[in-house]
Amino acid sequence: ALAKEDPLFKPNPLTNPVLEKIRIWEQAEADDIKYGGELAPGSPKGRQTYAKLLVPILQVQSDLDTLYELVHKENGDGLQQAAQLMEDRPELSQKIVFKKTFN
């Protein structure tokens, strides 16, 4: 009974599901304006497949690690390979493609 009266345990009005939905819509609208509709919309559906969503992100991380190793080879021996990797993987060099990977 005491916990119900304590303001510390009062529900936070900012976590209201309706307000959360409005925030999601506003963010989607802001992203659409900023990126010209190029980003894929976010969705609360498919939460069971989050692990699959990490695959492209982990691929980008792996590619960035590879790039790091290539550009740090002595005498610039890996620069040609690094340039080729950047050309082959647009998600590493193109802003919108990169952002779609993380969206």
Biopython code that builds the backbone (N, CA, C, O; Angstrom):
import numpy as np
from Bio.PDB.StructureBuilder import StructureBuilder

atoms = [
    (1, "ALA", "N", (0.833, -1.185, 0.000)),
    (1, "ALA", "CA", (0.000, 0.000, 0.000)),
    (1, "ALA", "C", (0.877, 1.248, 0.000)),
    (1, "ALA", "O", (0.572, 2.225, -0.683)),
    (2, "LEU", "N", (1.964, 1.215, 0.763)),
    (2, "LEU", "CA", (2.845, 2.374, 0.854)),
    (2, "LEU", "C", (3.540, 2.639, -0.482)),
    (2, "LEU", "O", (3.746, 3.792, -0.859)),
    (3, "ALA", "N", (3.903, 1.569, -1.197)),
    (3, "ALA", "CA", (4.590, 1.727, -2.482)),
    (3, "ALA", "C", (3.689, 2.397, -3.517)),
    (3, "ALA", "O", (4.180, 3.133, -4.373)),
    (4, "LYS", "N", (2.403, 2.158, -3.454)),
    (4, "LYS", "CA", (1.488, 2.776, -4.411)),
    (4, "LYS", "C", (1.389, 4.279, -4.198)),
    (4, "LYS", "O", (1.141, 5.017, -5.151)),
    (5, "GLU", "N", (1.575, 4.741, -2.982)),
    (5, "GLU", "CA", (1.483, 6.162, -2.677)),
    (5, "GLU", "C", (2.812, 6.877, -2.902)),
    (5, "GLU", "O", (2.825, 8.096, -3.068)),
    (6, "ASP", "N", (3.903, 6.170, -2.913)),
    (6, "ASP", "CA", (5.227, 6.769, -3.074)),
    (6, "ASP", "C", (5.401, 7.267, -4.512)),
    (6, "ASP", "O", (5.222, 6.489, -5.449)),
    (7, "PRO", "N", (5.748, 8.556, -4.711)),
    (7, "PRO", "CA", (5.909, 9.074, -6.074)),
    (7, "PRO", "C", (7.061, 8.415, -6.841)),
    (7, "PRO", "O", (7.108, 8.478, -8.069)),
    (8, "LEU", "N", (7.976, 7.792, -6.124)),
    (8, "LEU", "CA", (9.076, 7.104, -6.781)),
    (8, "LEU", "C", (8.575, 5.943, -7.645)),
    (8, "LEU", "O", (9.163, 5.637, -8.682)),
    (9, "PHE", "N", (7.491, 5.304, -7.214)),
    (9, "PHE", "CA", (6.951, 4.150, -7.926)),
    (9, "PHE", "C", (5.783, 4.508, -8.847)),
    (9, "PHE", "O", (5.110, 3.622, -9.373)),
    (10, "LYS", "N", (5.550, 5.785, -9.037)),
    (10, "LYS", "CA", (4.484, 6.249, -9.913)),
    (10, "LYS", "C", (4.871, 5.953, -11.366)),
    (10, "LYS", "O", (6.028, 6.162, -11.730)),
    (11, "PRO", "N", (3.956, 5.477, -12.202)),
    (11, "PRO", "CA", (4.290, 5.184, -13.598)),
    (11, "PRO", "C", (4.783, 6.443, -14.322)),
    (11, "PRO", "O", (4.268, 7.541, -14.112)),
    (12, "ASN", "N", (5.769, 6.262, -15.159)),
    (12, "ASN", "CA", (6.327, 7.374, -15.926)),
    (12, "ASN", "C", (5.418, 7.653, -17.120)),
    (12, "ASN", "O", (5.224, 6.771, -17.956)),
    (13, "PRO", "N", (4.860, 8.853, -17.219)),
    (13, "PRO", "CA", (3.959, 9.145, -18.347)),
    (13, "PRO", "C", (4.686, 9.181, -19.693)),
    (13, "PRO", "O", (4.045, 9.055, -20.736)),
    (14, "LEU", "N", (6.004, 9.350, -19.689)),
    (14, "LEU", "CA", (6.758, 9.413, -20.942)),
    (14, "LEU", "C", (6.944, 8.044, -21.586)),
    (14, "LEU", "O", (7.341, 7.959, -22.748)),
    (15, "THR", "N", (6.662, 6.967, -20.845)),
    (15, "THR", "CA", (6.781, 5.620, -21.414)),
    (15, "THR", "C", (5.431, 5.092, -21.892)),
    (15, "THR", "O", (5.273, 3.897, -22.139)),
    (16, "ASN", "N", (4.490, 5.968, -22.015)),
    (16, "ASN", "CA", (3.167, 5.629, -22.510)),
    (16, "ASN", "C", (3.293, 5.083, -23.935)),
    (16, "ASN", "O", (3.978, 5.693, -24.756)),
    (17, "PRO", "N", (2.648, 3.944, -24.254)),
    (17, "PRO", "CA", (2.759, 3.361, -25.597)),
    (17, "PRO", "C", (2.323, 4.310, -26.715)),
    (17, "PRO", "O", (2.889, 4.282, -27.808)),
    (18, "VAL", "N", (1.329, 5.141, -26.447)),
    (18, "VAL", "CA", (0.874, 6.094, -27.467)),
    (18, "VAL", "C", (1.971, 7.114, -27.752)),
    (18, "VAL", "O", (2.239, 7.433, -28.910)),
    (19, "LEU", "N", (2.608, 7.627, -26.695)),
    (19, "LEU", "CA", (3.701, 8.584, -26.884)),
    (19, "LEU", "C", (4.885, 7.938, -27.595)),
    (19, "LEU", "O", (5.539, 8.579, -28.418)),
    (20, "GLU", "N", (5.160, 6.690, -27.287)),
    (20, "GLU", "CA", (6.247, 5.977, -27.970)),
    (20, "GLU", "C", (5.959, 5.886, -29.468)),
    (20, "GLU", "O", (6.852, 6.103, -30.287)),
    (21, "LYS", "N", (4.720, 5.568, -29.825)),
    (21, "LYS", "CA", (4.335, 5.463, -31.235)),
    (21, "LYS", "C", (4.479, 6.819, -31.929)),
    (21, "LYS", "O", (4.946, 6.889, -33.066)),
    (22, "ILE", "N", (4.080, 7.890, -31.249)),
    (22, "ILE", "CA", (4.216, 9.238, -31.818)),
    (22, "ILE", "C", (5.686, 9.572, -32.039)),
    (22, "ILE", "O", (6.039, 10.143, -33.071)),
    (23, "ARG", "N", (6.548, 9.225, -31.084)),
    (23, "ARG", "CA", (7.988, 9.478, -31.234)),
    (23, "ARG", "C", (8.557, 8.701, -32.422)),
    (23, "ARG", "O", (9.390, 9.221, -33.164)),
    (24, "ILE", "N", (8.113, 7.474, -32.599)),
    (24, "ILE", "CA", (8.578, 6.665, -33.738)),
    (24, "ILE", "C", (8.150, 7.317, -35.048)),
    (24, "ILE", "O", (8.948, 7.405, -35.982)),
    (25, "TRP", "N", (6.899, 7.775, -35.130)),
    (25, "TRP", "CA", (6.419, 8.432, -36.348)),
    (25, "TRP", "C", (7.198, 9.713, -36.628)),
    (25, "TRP", "O", (7.578, 9.983, -37.767)),
    (26, "GLU", "N", (7.433, 10.506, -35.566)),
    (26, "GLU", "CA", (8.173, 11.757, -35.753)),
    (26, "GLU", "C", (9.597, 11.489, -36.226)),
    (26, "GLU", "O", (10.107, 12.200, -37.093)),
    (27, "GLN", "N", (10.238, 10.478, -35.669)),
    (27, "GLN", "CA", (11.601, 10.154, -36.088)),
    (27, "GLN", "C", (11.612, 9.660, -37.526)),
    (27, "GLN", "O", (12.496, 10.027, -38.300)),
    (28, "ALA", "N", (10.640, 8.832, -37.894)),
    (28, "ALA", "CA", (10.561, 8.337, -39.270)),
    (28, "ALA", "C", (10.344, 9.494, -40.240)),
    (28, "ALA", "O", (10.935, 9.524, -41.320)),
    (29, "GLU", "N", (9.497, 10.446, -39.852)),
    (29, "GLU", "CA", (9.257, 11.612, -40.709)),
    (29, "GLU", "C", (10.520, 12.460, -40.844)),
    (29, "GLU", "O", (10.851, 12.916, -41.938)),
    (30, "ALA", "N", (11.223, 12.671, -39.731)),
    (30, "ALA", "CA", (12.469, 13.443, -39.772)),
    (30, "ALA", "C", (13.511, 12.749, -40.643)),
    (30, "ALA", "O", (14.208, 13.404, -41.418)),
    (31, "ASP", "N", (13.620, 11.433, -40.521)),
    (31, "ASP", "CA", (14.567, 10.680, -41.351)),
    (31, "ASP", "C", (14.184, 10.772, -42.826)),
    (31, "ASP", "O", (15.047, 10.904, -43.694)),
    (32, "ASP", "N", (12.879, 10.700, -43.100)),
    (32, "ASP", "CA", (12.412, 10.768, -44.481)),
    (32, "ASP", "C", (12.752, 12.122, -45.098)),
    (32, "ASP", "O", (13.169, 12.194, -46.254)),
    (33, "ILE", "N", (12.574, 13.188, -44.328)),
    (33, "ILE", "CA", (12.901, 14.527, -44.825)),
    (33, "ILE", "C", (14.403, 14.664, -45.016)),
    (33, "ILE", "O", (14.855, 15.153, -46.051)),
    (34, "LYS", "N", (15.170, 14.241, -44.039)),
    (34, "LYS", "CA", (16.621, 14.421, -44.081)),
    (34, "LYS", "C", (17.283, 13.592, -45.177)),
    (34, "LYS", "O", (18.214, 14.062, -45.831)),
    (35, "TYR", "N", (16.813, 12.370, -45.383)),
    (35, "TYR", "CA", (17.466, 11.472, -46.330)),
    (35, "TYR", "C", (16.637, 11.222, -47.590)),
    (35, "TYR", "O", (16.933, 10.303, -48.354)),
    (36, "GLY", "N", (15.613, 12.026, -47.809)),
    (36, "GLY", "CA", (14.848, 11.938, -49.047)),
    (36, "GLY", "C", (14.160, 10.606, -49.270)),
    (36, "GLY", "O", (14.013, 10.179, -50.415)),
    (37, "GLY", "N", (13.736, 9.940, -48.211)),
    (37, "GLY", "CA", (13.033, 8.669, -48.347)),
    (37, "GLY", "C", (13.932, 7.498, -48.687)),
    (37, "GLY", "O", (13.441, 6.435, -49.067)),
    (38, "GLU", "N", (15.245, 7.671, -48.556)),
    (38, "GLU", "CA", (16.185, 6.620, -48.932)),
    (38, "GLU", "C", (16.343, 5.536, -47.865)),
    (38, "GLU", "O", (16.799, 4.435, -48.173)),
    (39, "LEU", "N", (15.977, 5.828, -46.623)),
    (39, "LEU", "CA", (16.151, 4.843, -45.553)),
    (39, "LEU", "C", (14.920, 3.945, -45.450)),
    (39, "LEU", "O", (13.793, 4.388, -45.670)),
    (40, "ALA", "N", (15.152, 2.697, -45.116)),
    (40, "ALA", "CA", (14.048, 1.763, -44.909)),
    (40, "ALA", "C", (13.363, 2.102, -43.592)),
    (40, "ALA", "O", (14.040, 2.457, -42.627)),
    (41, "PRO", "N", (12.042, 2.004, -43.527)),
    (41, "PRO", "CA", (11.352, 2.324, -42.281)),
    (41, "PRO", "C", (11.649, 1.297, -41.193)),
    (41, "PRO", "O", (11.810, 0.109, -41.473)),
    (42, "GLY", "N", (11.718, 1.763, -39.962)),
    (42, "GLY", "CA", (11.901, 0.863, -38.831)),
    (42, "GLY", "C", (10.596, 0.152, -38.529)),
    (42, "GLY", "O", (9.530, 0.619, -38.929)),
    (43, "SER", "N", (10.664, -0.959, -37.837)),
    (43, "SER", "CA", (9.459, -1.711, -37.532)),
    (43, "SER", "C", (9.649, -2.492, -36.236)),
    (43, "SER", "O", (10.702, -3.092, -36.021)),
    (44, "PRO", "N", (8.632, -2.488, -35.368)),
    (44, "PRO", "CA", (8.738, -3.295, -34.153)),
    (44, "PRO", "C", (8.505, -4.777, -34.420)),
    (44, "PRO", "O", (8.711, -5.601, -33.529)),
    (45, "LYS", "N", (8.073, -5.132, -35.645)),
    (45, "LYS", "CA", (7.810, -6.533, -35.974)),
    (45, "LYS", "C", (9.122, -7.283, -36.155)),
    (45, "LYS", "O", (10.153, -6.689, -36.471)),
    (46, "GLY", "N", (9.073, -8.560, -35.958)),
    (46, "GLY", "CA", (10.233, -9.405, -36.210)),
    (46, "GLY", "C", (11.311, -9.317, -35.155)),
    (46, "GLY", "O", (12.491, -9.488, -35.463)),
    (47, "ARG", "N", (10.940, -9.059, -33.936)),
    (47, "ARG", "CA", (11.947, -8.946, -32.873)),
    (47, "ARG", "C", (12.702, -10.258, -32.652)),
    (47, "ARG", "O", (13.795, -10.266, -32.086)),
    (48, "GLN", "N", (12.114, -11.356, -33.100)),
    (48, "GLN", "CA", (12.776, -12.646, -32.939)),
    (48, "GLN", "C", (13.959, -12.786, -33.886)),
    (48, "GLN", "O", (14.811, -13.652, -33.685)),
    (49, "THR", "N", (14.022, -11.961, -34.899)),
    (49, "THR", "CA", (15.084, -12.103, -35.900)),
    (49, "THR", "C", (16.184, -11.066, -35.742)),
    (49, "THR", "O", (16.895, -10.777, -36.704)),
    (50, "TYR", "N", (16.340, -10.503, -34.557)),
    (50, "TYR", "CA", (17.380, -9.490, -34.346)),
    (50, "TYR", "C", (18.774, -10.022, -34.662)),
    (50, "TYR", "O", (19.625, -9.280, -35.155)),
    (51, "ALA", "N", (19.007, -11.274, -34.387)),
    (51, "ALA", "CA", (20.334, -11.837, -34.672)),
    (51, "ALA", "C", (20.638, -11.764, -36.167)),
    (51, "ALA", "O", (21.772, -11.488, -36.559)),
    (52, "LYS", "N", (19.635, -12.007, -36.993)),
    (52, "LYS", "CA", (19.832, -11.917, -38.446)),
    (52, "LYS", "C", (20.138, -10.490, -38.873)),
    (52, "LYS", "O", (20.863, -10.266, -39.842)),
    (53, "LEU", "N", (19.582, -9.524, -38.145)),
    (53, "LEU", "CA", (19.828, -8.124, -38.482)),
    (53, "LEU", "C", (21.267, -7.716, -38.190)),
    (53, "LEU", "O", (21.763, -6.737, -38.748)),
    (54, "LEU", "N", (21.928, -8.454, -37.328)),
    (54, "LEU", "CA", (23.314, -8.133, -36.995)),
    (54, "LEU", "C", (24.299, -8.576, -38.069)),
    (54, "LEU", "O", (25.425, -8.079, -38.110)),
    (55, "VAL", "N", (23.904, -9.487, -38.928)),
    (55, "VAL", "CA", (24.826, -10.027, -39.931)),
    (55, "VAL", "C", (25.441, -8.932, -40.799)),
    (55, "VAL", "O", (26.665, -8.902, -40.931)),
    (56, "PRO", "N", (24.648, -8.015, -41.408)),
    (56, "PRO", "CA", (25.287, -6.982, -42.225)),
    (56, "PRO", "C", (26.173, -6.045, -41.408)),
    (56, "PRO", "O", (27.188, -5.557, -41.906)),
    (57, "ILE", "N", (25.795, -5.796, -40.168)),
    (57, "ILE", "CA", (26.605, -4.926, -39.309)),
    (57, "ILE", "C", (27.937, -5.596, -38.999)),
    (57, "ILE", "O", (28.986, -4.952, -39.030)),
    (58, "LEU", "N", (27.891, -6.884, -38.703)),
    (58, "LEU", "CA", (29.129, -7.617, -38.433)),
    (58, "LEU", "C", (29.994, -7.716, -39.684)),
    (58, "LEU", "O", (31.221, -7.731, -39.590)),
    (59, "GLN", "N", (29.361, -7.784, -40.854)),
    (59, "GLN", "CA", (30.121, -7.796, -42.109)),
    (59, "GLN", "C", (30.844, -6.467, -42.306)),
    (59, "GLN", "O", (32.002, -6.442, -42.723)),
    (60, "VAL", "N", (30.157, -5.358, -42.004)),
    (60, "VAL", "CA", (30.798, -4.042, -42.104)),
    (60, "VAL", "C", (31.967, -3.963, -41.134)),
    (60, "VAL", "O", (33.032, -3.456, -41.485)),
    (61, "GLN", "N", (31.775, -4.462, -39.915)),
    (61, "GLN", "CA", (32.862, -4.446, -38.941)),
    (61, "GLN", "C", (34.046, -5.257, -39.454)),
    (61, "GLN", "O", (35.192, -4.821, -39.347)),
    (62, "SER", "N", (33.778, -6.417, -40.002)),
    (62, "SER", "CA", (34.843, -7.257, -40.544)),
    (62, "SER", "C", (35.571, -6.547, -41.683)),
    (62, "SER", "O", (36.799, -6.577, -41.760)),
    (63, "ASP", "N", (34.804, -5.911, -42.566)),
    (63, "ASP", "CA", (35.413, -5.179, -43.682)),
    (63, "ASP", "C", (36.259, -4.009, -43.184)),
    (63, "ASP", "O", (37.336, -3.746, -43.720)),
    (64, "LEU", "N", (35.772, -3.310, -42.162)),
    (64, "LEU", "CA", (36.548, -2.198, -41.608)),
    (64, "LEU", "C", (37.836, -2.696, -40.956)),
    (64, "LEU", "O", (38.877, -2.048, -41.061)),
    (65, "ASP", "N", (37.766, -3.837, -40.289)),
    (65, "ASP", "CA", (38.979, -4.429, -39.714)),
    (65, "ASP", "C", (39.970, -4.794, -40.812)),
    (65, "ASP", "O", (41.172, -4.567, -40.675)),
    (66, "THR", "N", (39.456, -5.361, -41.906)),
    (66, "THR", "CA", (40.311, -5.714, -43.041)),
    (66, "THR", "C", (40.943, -4.463, -43.644)),
    (66, "THR", "O", (42.134, -4.446, -43.955)),
    (67, "LEU", "N", (40.128, -3.409, -43.806)),
    (67, "LEU", "CA", (40.661, -2.150, -44.335)),
    (67, "LEU", "C", (41.775, -1.607, -43.451)),
    (67, "LEU", "O", (42.806, -1.147, -43.941)),
    (68, "TYR", "N", (41.556, -1.665, -42.156)),
    (68, "TYR", "CA", (42.564, -1.174, -41.210)),
    (68, "TYR", "C", (43.886, -1.910, -41.421)),
    (68, "TYR", "O", (44.952, -1.297, -41.487)),
    (69, "GLU", "N", (43.793, -3.222, -41.523)),
    (69, "GLU", "CA", (45.011, -4.013, -41.729)),
    (69, "GLU", "C", (45.679, -3.665, -43.061)),
    (69, "GLU", "O", (46.903, -3.552, -43.132)),
    (70, "LEU", "N", (44.883, -3.496, -44.107)),
    (70, "LEU", "CA", (45.438, -3.212, -45.431)),
    (70, "LEU", "C", (46.130, -1.853, -45.492)),
    (70, "LEU", "O", (47.220, -1.737, -46.052)),
    (71, "VAL", "N", (45.509, -0.833, -44.923)),
    (71, "VAL", "CA", (46.107, 0.507, -45.022)),
    (71, "VAL", "C", (47.302, 0.680, -44.098)),
    (71, "VAL", "O", (48.060, 1.640, -44.237)),
    (72, "HIS", "N", (47.476, -0.236, -43.162)),
    (72, "HIS", "CA", (48.624, -0.146, -42.257)),
    (72, "HIS", "C", (49.773, -1.072, -42.655)),
    (72, "HIS", "O", (50.729, -1.233, -41.897)),
    (73, "LYS", "N", (49.686, -1.676, -43.829)),
    (73, "LYS", "CA", (50.816, -2.475, -44.315)),
    (73, "LYS", "C", (51.967, -1.538, -44.662)),
    (73, "LYS", "O", (51.761, -0.402, -45.090)),
    (74, "GLU", "N", (53.171, -2.037, -44.470)),
    (74, "GLU", "CA", (54.349, -1.212, -44.750)),
    (74, "GLU", "C", (54.449, -0.888, -46.231)),
    (74, "GLU", "O", (54.033, -1.672, -47.085)),
    (75, "ASN", "N", (55.001, 0.262, -46.515)),
    (75, "ASN", "CA", (55.252, 0.738, -47.879)),
    (75, "ASN", "C", (53.981, 0.868, -48.718)),
    (75, "ASN", "O", (54.061, 0.932, -49.945)),
    (76, "GLY", "N", (52.819, 0.908, -48.081)),
    (76, "GLY", "CA", (51.567, 1.078, -48.814)),
    (76, "GLY", "C", (51.180, -0.110, -49.664)),
    (76, "GLY", "O", (50.430, 0.027, -50.630)),
    (77, "ASP", "N", (51.693, -1.284, -49.305)),
    (77, "ASP", "CA", (51.433, -2.487, -50.103)),
    (77, "ASP", "C", (49.951, -2.866, -50.167)),
    (77, "ASP", "O", (49.520, -3.493, -51.135)),
    (78, "GLY", "N", (49.171, -2.497, -49.159)),
    (78, "GLY", "CA", (47.765, -2.901, -49.141)),
    (78, "GLY", "C", (46.800, -1.842, -49.645)),
    (78, "GLY", "O", (45.590, -2.067, -49.648)),
    (79, "LEU", "N", (47.312, -0.687, -50.074)),
    (79, "LEU", "CA", (46.418, 0.397, -50.467)),
    (79, "LEU", "C", (45.572, 0.055, -51.693)),
    (79, "LEU", "O", (44.401, 0.430, -51.764)),
    (80, "GLN", "N", (46.148, -0.640, -52.637)),
    (80, "GLN", "CA", (45.391, -1.021, -53.839)),
    (80, "GLN", "C", (44.254, -1.972, -53.466)),
    (80, "GLN", "O", (43.135, -1.831, -53.961)),
    (81, "GLN", "N", (44.539, -2.932, -52.599)),
    (81, "GLN", "CA", (43.499, -3.875, -52.148)),
    (81, "GLN", "C", (42.432, -3.136, -51.344)),
    (81, "GLN", "O", (41.244, -3.434, -51.471)),
    (82, "ALA", "N", (42.845, -2.180, -50.520)),
    (82, "ALA", "CA", (41.890, -1.404, -49.728)),
    (82, "ALA", "C", (40.965, -0.605, -50.638)),
    (82, "ALA", "O", (39.756, -0.552, -50.410)),
    (83, "ALA", "N", (41.531, 0.012, -51.660)),
    (83, "ALA", "CA", (40.716, 0.776, -52.611)),
    (83, "ALA", "C", (39.723, -0.140, -53.320)),
    (83, "ALA", "O", (38.573, 0.241, -53.537)),
    (84, "GLN", "N", (40.158, -1.333, -53.679)),
    (84, "GLN", "CA", (39.268, -2.286, -54.348)),
    (84, "GLN", "C", (38.140, -2.724, -53.414)),
    (84, "GLN", "O", (36.991, -2.842, -53.841)),
    (85, "LEU", "N", (38.461, -2.964, -52.149)),
    (85, "LEU", "CA", (37.446, -3.352, -51.172)),
    (85, "LEU", "C", (36.416, -2.236, -51.005)),
    (85, "LEU", "O", (35.216, -2.502, -50.937)),
    (86, "MET", "N", (36.881, -0.992, -50.938)),
    (86, "MET", "CA", (35.963, 0.143, -50.812)),
    (86, "MET", "C", (35.053, 0.242, -52.038)),
    (86, "MET", "O", (33.877, 0.587, -51.918)),
    (87, "GLU", "N", (35.593, -0.056, -53.195)),
    (87, "GLU", "CA", (34.809, 0.005, -54.426)),
    (87, "GLU", "C", (33.783, -1.133, -54.477)),
    (87, "GLU", "O", (32.655, -0.937, -54.927)),
    (88, "ASP", "N", (34.179, -2.310, -54.017)),
    (88, "ASP", "CA", (33.300, -3.482, -54.052)),
    (88, "ASP", "C", (32.204, -3.437, -52.996)),
    (88, "ASP", "O", (31.157, -4.062, -53.169)),
    (89, "ARG", "N", (32.424, -2.714, -51.913)),
    (89, "ARG", "CA", (31.480, -2.684, -50.786)),
    (89, "ARG", "C", (30.944, -1.266, -50.588)),
    (89, "ARG", "O", (31.509, -0.512, -49.796)),
    (90, "PRO", "N", (29.862, -0.876, -51.288)),
    (90, "PRO", "CA", (29.352, 0.494, -51.190)),
    (90, "PRO", "C", (28.905, 0.878, -49.783)),
    (90, "PRO", "O", (28.862, 2.062, -49.451)),
    (91, "GLU", "N", (28.571, -0.115, -48.948)),
    (91, "GLU", "CA", (28.154, 0.223, -47.585)),
    (91, "GLU", "C", (29.301, 0.788, -46.754)),
    (91, "GLU", "O", (29.075, 1.302, -45.659)),
    (92, "LEU", "N", (30.515, 0.700, -47.259)),
    (92, "LEU", "CA", (31.659, 1.273, -46.552)),
    (92, "LEU", "C", (31.916, 2.720, -46.953)),
    (92, "LEU", "O", (32.502, 3.476, -46.177)),
    (93, "SER", "N", (31.492, 3.118, -48.139)),
    (93, "SER", "CA", (31.874, 4.438, -48.633)),
    (93, "SER", "C", (30.706, 5.354, -48.982)),
    (93, "SER", "O", (30.903, 6.558, -49.140)),
    (94, "GLN", "N", (29.508, 4.819, -49.104)),
    (94, "GLN", "CA", (28.361, 5.653, -49.464)),
    (94, "GLN", "C", (27.473, 5.839, -48.244)),
    (94, "GLN", "O", (27.007, 4.870, -47.645)),
    (95, "LYS", "N", (27.247, 7.096, -47.884)),
    (95, "LYS", "CA", (26.566, 7.437, -46.636)),
    (95, "LYS", "C", (25.191, 6.773, -46.499)),
    (95, "LYS", "O", (24.905, 6.156, -45.473)),
    (96, "ILE", "N", (24.350, 6.894, -47.510)),
    (96, "ILE", "CA", (22.987, 6.364, -47.395)),
    (96, "ILE", "C", (22.998, 4.843, -47.341)),
    (96, "ILE", "O", (22.242, 4.249, -46.573)),
    (97, "VAL", "N", (23.842, 4.207, -48.143)),
    (97, "VAL", "CA", (23.950, 2.743, -48.112)),
    (97, "VAL", "C", (24.452, 2.302, -46.742)),
    (97, "VAL", "O", (23.962, 1.319, -46.185)),
    (98, "PHE", "N", (25.430, 3.029, -46.197)),
    (98, "PHE", "CA", (25.965, 2.725, -44.870)),
    (98, "PHE", "C", (24.863, 2.838, -43.819)),
    (98, "PHE", "O", (24.738, 1.965, -42.960)),
    (99, "LYS", "N", (24.068, 3.898, -43.877)),
    (99, "LYS", "CA", (22.996, 4.095, -42.895)),
    (99, "LYS", "C", (21.910, 3.028, -43.028)),
    (99, "LYS", "O", (21.335, 2.607, -42.024)),
    (100, "LYS", "N", (21.624, 2.584, -44.256)),
    (100, "LYS", "CA", (20.628, 1.526, -44.443)),
    (100, "LYS", "C", (21.067, 0.240, -43.746)),
    (100, "LYS", "O", (20.233, -0.516, -43.246)),
    (101, "THR", "N", (22.364, -0.004, -43.714)),
    (101, "THR", "CA", (22.881, -1.192, -43.037)),
    (101, "THR", "C", (22.507, -1.178, -41.563)),
    (101, "THR", "O", (22.220, -2.221, -40.977)),
    (102, "PHE", "N", (22.511, 0.012, -40.968)),
    (102, "PHE", "CA", (22.250, 0.128, -39.534)),
    (102, "PHE", "C", (20.800, 0.458, -39.219)),
    (102, "PHE", "O", (20.444, 0.561, -38.045)),
    (103, "ASN", "N", (19.963, 0.627, -40.213)),
    (103, "ASN", "CA", (18.568, 1.005, -39.985)),
    (103, "ASN", "C", (17.712, -0.216, -39.704)),
    (103, "ASN", "O", (16.507, -0.088, -39.488)),
]
sb = StructureBuilder()
sb.init_structure("model")
sb.init_model(0)
sb.init_chain("A")
sb.init_seg("    ")
for serial, (resi, resn, name, xyz) in enumerate(atoms, 1):
    if name == "N":
        sb.init_residue(resn, " ", resi, " ")
    sb.init_atom(name, np.array(xyz, "f"), 0.0, 1.0, " ", f" {name:<3s}", serial, name[0])
structure = sb.get_structure()
